[in-house]
Amino acid sequence: MKCTYALTVSARCPVKPRVEDEYDFVIETDDYVPVEALLLFFEPFAHTAVYQEELTQKCLENFKEARAVCSTGEHSGVKTICEVKRE
């Protein structure tokens, strides 16, 4: 079974802590993941300073079902796309 989850999440910018960044995440899995588990994972980062790349990696590590995670964000006018895959 292949499942794809797409959601927008918020996190604090580590360079400018007063700025709330929004990231579009796409998570591809080999099995079902409860949506509530995804939301619960991302919730603390709305108040935590974290780099987009780090958050993308953490997502892959947290969900053993995930085979790929891609995040898209914008920082100082630069669109950033980060993708990690399970080997």
Secondary structure, DSSP 4 states (H G I P E B T S, - for coil): --EEEEEEEEEE-SSSTTPEEEEEEEEEESS---HHHHHHHHGGGGGSB--HHHHHHHHHHH-TTEEEEEEEEEETTEEEEEEEE--
